[in-house]
Amino acid sequence: MSDPIWLGIVGAGPATQAIHIPTLARLGDRFAVAVVMDIDAAVAKSVAARAGARATTDFDDLIQDPAVEVVAICTPPSLHAEQVIAAMEAGKRAVFCEKPLATTLEEANRIVEVAERTGVPLVVGAMHAFDPGWLAVQTEVEELAQTAHTVRSSIVLPFNDRFEDLATEILSRPAPPAFGEMDAEARAGLLSMAVLGLAVHDLPLVRRFVPSPEKIDVTSAKLLSPFGYAISGQDSGRTIDIFGLINAQWDAHWTLEVISDDIVLHVDFTPSFVHAGSATATVIRADGTRAVHGPFGHNGYESEWRVIGEILDGDASHAPALQSLVDDLTFVVTIADRSFALFRKDARS
C-alpha cells in the first residue's frame, strides 16, 4: 500500500463536516487529513479531532506546513481566488476548491495564470460532473450536444440542515441570512445569489448542450420564496430551463433532462450531503429502447477526490482542463448577471 496523500482543509463548516470528512474517511487508504483550519478555534479543534488532524486558525500556517501536500479550499466563495492562488504559490501538489471557483471572471483568469505558471493541478468541487452515473452516458451527451432542443435542470430540496444532520453532527452552523423587506435591486441580487449558490451545481453539465453559452438569451427570471429561482433561456433555437427551490418539504428531487427528436436523457442525482451512491441515468430512444446506467457504488463526492489521487499518481486523463473551468464559471456568471438584469428591469416596470 502506498503512503497516503496528506491534506490541509481550509474552512471547517458544514460542507467539510458533512461531505468531505466522511468522504475522505471512506478513502482512508488514499488520503489522510494533516491540518484543519477555521477562524473559529473551537470548531477547528473539534473537526480536526474527528480526522486525527492538527487544528489551526491561521491559513498561512496551513499552507506553509510541509506535511500538507494538497489543500482543500472550503471557505466562502469571496475567499476562493486568493486562497487557491496562495496554495499554488506555496508549491502544493494539487488544490481542490469548492464551487464556485471564483466570484468574477477576472479572479478566475488570475487563478489560471498562476496554475499555468506553477503547474499545480486544480479540481473544482462540481460533484455532478464527476458522478459515475453522469460519466456513464458521455456517448449520449456528445450526441445530444449536437441535436438537443430542450434542456431542463430541476432541483427541489429541503433546507440543508436536514441532510447535514443525517451525515454528521454539525458544529456551529451559520445562521441563515435575514432578508427582511427588499427592494428590486436587493431581490435581483438574491436571485443572482441563488444561481451562484445552487444552480452552479449543474450549470457545467447544462453548458455541454448550449451551442453558444456566452450568447444565451435569458427570457424569464423569477425569484422563488423562500429561496430559489425559475429561469428560462434560448440559444440557437434551444430552450434551457433551470429551476431550483429550497423550502420546508420532504420530497427532494434533483434531475437533469435533455431532449432531442430521437433521444431523451434523464439523470436523477442524489441530494446534496447524501452519501448513498451515484446518480441514475436513463436513456430513452425513439425506437422505444431504454438503457439505465447506475446507481454505482460511489458518488461524485468520492469521484472528485479519486481524480485528485489519479492526477498525483501521474494519470491526468480525468483532470479538468483549466479553460473548461473558466468556461464553466463564465456560463454561471452569464446566467446570474443576465437573470439579475432582467429581474430588476421587470420589477421596476
C-alpha positions as CSV (number, residue, x, y, z in Angstrom):
1,M,0.0,0.0,0.0
2,S,1.3,3.5,-1.0
3,D,1.6,6.2,1.6
4,P,-1.5,8.4,2.0
5,I,-1.8,11.8,0.4
6,W,-1.9,14.3,3.2
7,L,-4.4,17.1,3.1
8,G,-5.0,20.5,4.6
9,I,-8.6,21.6,4.8
10,V,-9.3,25.3,4.8
11,G,-12.7,26.1,6.3
12,A,-14.4,23.6,8.7
13,G,-18.1,24.5,8.0
14,P,-21.0,22.2,7.2
15,A,-19.6,21.1,3.8
16,T,-16.3,20.0,5.4
17,Q,-18.1,18.3,8.3
18,A,-20.9,16.6,6.4
19,I,-19.3,15.9,3.0
20,H,-15.5,15.9,2.9
21,I,-14.6,14.4,6.3
22,P,-16.9,11.4,5.8
23,T,-15.9,11.0,2.1
24,L,-12.2,11.1,3.0
25,A,-12.8,8.6,5.7
26,R,-14.1,6.1,3.1
27,L,-11.0,6.8,1.1
28,G,-8.6,6.3,4.0
29,D,-6.3,4.1,2.0
30,R,-5.5,7.1,-0.3
31,F,-6.0,10.2,1.8
32,A,-5.3,11.5,5.3
33,V,-6.0,14.9,6.8
34,A,-3.0,16.6,8.3
35,V,-4.4,20.0,9.2
36,V,-7.9,21.6,9.6
37,M,-8.0,25.4,9.6
38,D,-11.0,27.5,10.6
39,I,-11.3,31.0,12.0
40,D,-13.3,29.5,14.9
41,A,-10.7,27.8,17.1
42,A,-13.2,25.6,18.8
43,V,-14.7,24.3,15.5
44,A,-11.2,23.8,14.0
45,K,-10.2,21.8,17.1
46,S,-13.3,19.6,17.1
47,V,-13.4,18.9,13.4
48,A,-9.6,18.2,13.3
49,A,-10.1,15.7,16.1
50,R,-12.6,13.8,14.0
51,A,-9.9,13.3,11.4
52,G,-7.0,12.8,13.7
53,A,-5.5,16.1,12.4
54,R,-3.9,19.2,13.8
55,A,-6.0,22.3,14.2
56,T,-5.1,25.9,13.4
57,T,-6.8,29.3,12.9
58,D,-4.0,30.5,10.6
59,F,-4.3,30.0,6.8
60,D,-0.6,30.7,6.3
61,D,0.3,28.2,9.0
62,L,-1.6,25.5,7.0
63,I,-0.2,26.3,3.5
64,Q,3.4,26.5,4.9
65,D,3.2,23.2,6.7
66,P,5.4,20.8,4.7
67,A,3.2,17.9,5.7
68,V,0.3,19.3,3.7
69,E,0.5,18.0,0.1
70,V,-2.9,19.0,-1.1
71,V,-5.0,22.0,0.0
72,A,-8.8,21.9,0.0
73,I,-10.5,25.3,-0.1
74,C,-13.9,25.1,1.6
75,T,-14.4,28.7,2.6
76,P,-17.0,31.3,1.4
77,P,-16.7,32.0,-2.4
78,S,-15.3,35.5,-1.9
79,L,-12.1,34.0,-0.4
80,H,-11.6,31.2,-3.0
81,A,-9.4,33.0,-5.5
82,E,-7.0,34.5,-3.0
83,Q,-6.6,31.2,-1.2
84,V,-6.3,29.0,-4.3
85,I,-3.6,31.2,-5.6
86,A,-1.7,31.2,-2.2
87,A,-1.9,27.4,-2.1
88,M,-0.5,27.2,-5.6
89,E,2.3,29.7,-4.8
90,A,3.2,27.6,-1.8
91,G,4.1,24.8,-4.1
92,K,1.4,22.3,-3.1
93,R,1.0,19.2,-5.2
94,A,-2.7,20.0,-6.0
95,V,-5.5,22.2,-5.0
96,F,-9.2,21.3,-4.5
97,C,-11.7,24.2,-4.5
98,E,-15.3,24.1,-3.6
99,K,-17.6,25.6,-6.2
100,P,-17.7,28.3,-7.5
101,L,-14.0,28.6,-8.4
102,A,-14.3,32.4,-8.1
103,T,-16.8,35.1,-8.0
104,T,-15.6,37.1,-11.1
105,L,-14.0,36.1,-14.4
106,E,-11.1,38.4,-13.5
107,E,-10.4,36.2,-10.4
108,A,-10.7,33.0,-12.5
109,N,-8.2,34.3,-15.1
110,R,-5.8,35.1,-12.3
111,I,-6.1,31.6,-11.0
112,V,-5.4,30.1,-14.5
113,E,-2.3,32.3,-14.9
114,V,-0.9,31.1,-11.6
115,A,-1.9,27.5,-12.3
116,E,-0.1,27.5,-15.6
117,R,3.0,29.2,-14.2
118,T,3.2,26.8,-11.2
119,G,2.0,23.7,-12.8
120,V,-0.2,22.9,-9.7
121,P,-3.3,20.8,-10.7
122,L,-6.7,22.2,-9.8
123,V,-10.0,20.4,-9.3
124,V,-13.3,22.3,-8.6
125,G,-15.9,20.5,-6.5
126,A,-18.7,20.3,-9.0
127,M,-19.6,16.9,-7.8
128,H,-22.1,16.0,-10.5
129,A,-19.5,16.5,-13.2
130,F,-17.6,13.6,-11.6
131,D,-20.6,11.4,-10.8
132,P,-20.3,7.9,-12.3
133,G,-23.9,8.0,-13.4
134,W,-23.3,11.1,-15.5
135,L,-19.9,9.8,-16.8
136,A,-21.6,6.6,-18.0
137,V,-23.6,8.4,-20.6
138,Q,-21.0,10.6,-22.2
139,T,-21.6,9.0,-25.7
140,E,-25.2,10.1,-25.4
141,V,-24.1,13.5,-24.1
142,E,-22.0,14.0,-27.2
143,E,-24.9,13.1,-29.4
144,L,-27.3,15.4,-27.6
145,A,-24.8,18.2,-27.7
146,Q,-25.5,18.3,-31.4
147,T,-29.2,17.5,-31.5
148,A,-30.9,18.6,-28.3
149,H,-33.8,21.1,-28.4
150,T,-34.7,21.2,-24.7
151,V,-32.5,21.2,-21.5
152,R,-34.1,21.2,-18.1
153,S,-32.4,21.3,-14.7
154,S,-34.7,20.9,-11.7
155,I,-33.6,21.0,-8.0
156,V,-36.1,20.7,-5.2
157,L,-34.5,20.3,-1.7
158,P,-35.3,20.8,1.9
159,F,-33.1,23.2,3.9
160,N,-29.5,21.9,4.1
161,D,-29.7,21.0,7.8
162,R,-32.0,18.0,7.1
163,F,-29.3,16.1,5.2
164,E,-26.3,17.6,7.0
165,D,-27.6,16.2,10.3
166,L,-28.0,12.8,8.7
167,A,-24.4,12.8,7.7
168,T,-22.8,14.0,10.9
169,E,-23.3,16.2,14.0
170,I,-22.8,19.8,12.7
171,L,-20.8,22.2,14.8
172,S,-21.5,25.9,14.7
173,R,-23.9,26.0,11.7
174,P,-24.0,29.6,10.2
175,A,-27.2,31.4,11.0
176,P,-29.5,31.8,7.9
177,P,-29.5,35.3,6.5
178,A,-32.4,37.6,7.5
179,F,-33.5,39.2,4.3
180,G,-36.4,41.3,5.6
181,E,-38.0,43.8,3.2
182,M,-36.1,44.1,0.0
183,D,-36.3,46.5,-3.0
184,A,-36.0,45.4,-6.6
185,E,-32.2,45.7,-6.6
186,A,-31.9,43.5,-3.4
187,R,-34.3,40.9,-4.7
188,A,-32.4,40.8,-8.0
189,G,-29.2,40.2,-6.0
190,L,-30.8,37.4,-4.1
191,L,-31.8,35.8,-7.5
192,S,-28.2,36.1,-8.6
193,M,-27.0,34.5,-5.3
194,A,-29.4,31.6,-5.9
195,V,-27.7,30.9,-9.3
196,L,-24.2,31.2,-7.8
197,G,-25.1,29.0,-4.8
198,L,-27.5,26.4,-6.1
199,A,-27.8,26.4,-9.9
200,V,-24.0,26.4,-10.1
201,H,-24.0,22.6,-9.2
202,D,-25.4,21.6,-12.6
203,L,-24.7,24.5,-14.9
204,P,-21.4,23.0,-16.0
205,L,-23.4,20.0,-17.2
206,V,-26.1,22.2,-18.9
207,R,-23.3,24.1,-20.7
208,R,-22.5,20.9,-22.6
209,F,-25.7,21.3,-24.5
210,V,-25.6,25.1,-25.2
211,P,-24.0,25.9,-28.5
212,S,-23.0,29.5,-27.6
213,P,-23.1,29.9,-23.8
214,E,-21.9,33.4,-23.9
215,K,-24.8,34.4,-26.2
216,I,-27.6,32.8,-24.2
217,D,-30.7,35.0,-24.1
218,V,-32.4,34.8,-20.7
219,T,-36.1,35.3,-21.4
220,S,-37.6,34.8,-18.0
221,A,-36.1,35.1,-14.5
222,K,-38.2,34.7,-11.3
223,L,-37.2,34.6,-7.7
224,L,-38.9,31.9,-5.7
225,S,-39.8,32.0,-2.0
226,P,-38.2,31.2,0.4
227,F,-35.1,30.6,-1.7
228,G,-35.0,29.6,-5.3
229,Y,-35.2,30.6,-9.0
230,A,-37.1,29.8,-12.2
231,I,-35.1,30.9,-15.2
232,S,-35.6,30.2,-18.9
233,G,-33.4,31.0,-21.8
234,Q,-32.8,30.4,-25.5
235,D,-29.7,29.8,-27.6
236,S,-29.6,28.8,-31.2
237,G,-33.2,27.6,-31.1
238,R,-32.7,25.5,-27.9
239,T,-34.8,26.0,-24.8
240,I,-32.9,26.0,-21.4
241,D,-35.0,25.8,-18.2
242,I,-33.4,25.9,-14.8
243,F,-35.5,25.6,-11.7
244,G,-34.3,25.4,-8.1
245,L,-36.2,25.6,-4.8
246,I,-35.2,25.1,-1.2
247,N,-38.1,25.0,1.3
248,A,-39.5,23.1,4.2
249,Q,-40.7,20.0,2.3
250,W,-39.6,16.3,2.4
251,D,-39.8,15.1,-1.2
252,A,-36.4,16.0,-2.5
253,H,-35.5,15.6,-6.2
254,W,-32.6,16.6,-8.4
255,T,-32.9,15.9,-12.1
256,L,-31.3,16.9,-15.4
257,E,-33.3,16.1,-18.6
258,V,-32.1,16.7,-22.1
259,I,-34.4,16.1,-25.1
260,S,-34.0,15.8,-28.9
261,D,-36.2,14.4,-31.5
262,D,-34.5,11.0,-31.3
263,I,-33.3,10.6,-27.7
264,V,-34.1,11.6,-24.1
265,L,-31.5,11.6,-21.3
266,H,-32.9,11.7,-17.8
267,V,-30.5,11.8,-14.9
268,D,-31.6,11.5,-11.2
269,F,-29.0,12.8,-8.7
270,T,-29.0,12.1,-5.0
271,P,-29.4,15.3,-2.9
272,S,-26.5,17.3,-1.5
273,F,-24.9,15.8,1.6
274,V,-26.3,12.4,0.9
275,H,-23.7,9.6,0.8
276,A,-25.8,7.0,-1.0
277,G,-24.3,6.0,-4.3
278,S,-24.3,7.7,-7.7
279,A,-26.9,9.2,-10.0
280,T,-29.0,7.0,-12.2
281,A,-29.1,7.9,-15.9
282,T,-31.8,6.7,-18.2
283,V,-31.6,6.9,-22.0
284,I,-34.8,6.5,-24.0
285,R,-34.6,6.4,-27.8
286,A,-37.4,7.0,-30.3
287,D,-37.5,3.3,-31.2
288,G,-38.5,2.5,-27.7
289,T,-35.3,1.1,-26.4
290,R,-34.3,2.1,-22.9
291,A,-31.0,1.8,-21.1
292,V,-30.4,2.5,-17.4
293,H,-27.0,3.3,-16.0
294,G,-26.4,3.1,-12.3
295,P,-26.7,3.6,-9.5
296,F,-23.0,2.9,-9.0
297,G,-21.3,2.2,-5.6
298,H,-19.9,5.7,-5.1
299,N,-20.9,9.3,-5.9
300,G,-19.4,12.4,-7.2
301,Y,-18.0,13.4,-3.8
302,E,-15.8,10.4,-3.9
303,S,-15.0,10.6,-7.6
304,E,-13.6,14.2,-7.4
305,W,-11.2,13.0,-4.7
306,R,-10.3,9.9,-6.7
307,V,-9.4,12.1,-9.6
308,I,-7.0,14.1,-7.4
309,G,-5.4,10.8,-6.4
310,E,-5.1,9.7,-10.1
311,I,-3.6,13.1,-11.0
312,L,-0.9,12.7,-8.3
313,D,-0.3,9.1,-9.5
314,G,0.5,10.5,-13.0
315,D,-2.8,9.8,-14.7
316,A,-4.3,13.2,-15.7
317,S,-6.9,11.7,-18.1
318,H,-9.8,12.8,-15.9
319,A,-8.3,16.1,-14.8
320,P,-10.4,19.1,-15.9
321,A,-8.8,21.5,-18.3
322,L,-8.2,24.9,-16.9
323,Q,-10.0,26.6,-19.8
324,S,-13.0,24.3,-19.2
325,L,-13.1,25.5,-15.5
326,V,-13.1,29.1,-16.7
327,D,-15.8,28.4,-19.3
328,D,-18.0,26.8,-16.7
329,L,-17.7,29.9,-14.4
330,T,-18.3,32.2,-17.4
331,F,-21.6,30.4,-18.1
332,V,-22.6,30.6,-14.4
333,V,-21.8,34.3,-14.2
334,T,-23.5,35.0,-17.5
335,I,-26.7,33.3,-16.3
336,A,-26.5,35.1,-12.9
337,D,-25.8,38.5,-14.4
338,R,-28.5,38.3,-17.2
339,S,-31.1,37.0,-14.7
340,F,-30.2,39.9,-12.4
341,A,-30.6,42.4,-15.1
342,L,-33.9,41.0,-16.4
343,F,-35.5,40.6,-13.0
344,R,-34.5,44.1,-12.0
345,K,-35.9,45.5,-15.2
346,D,-39.2,43.6,-14.9
347,A,-39.5,44.6,-11.2
348,R,-39.1,48.3,-12.0
349,S,-41.5,48.3,-15.0
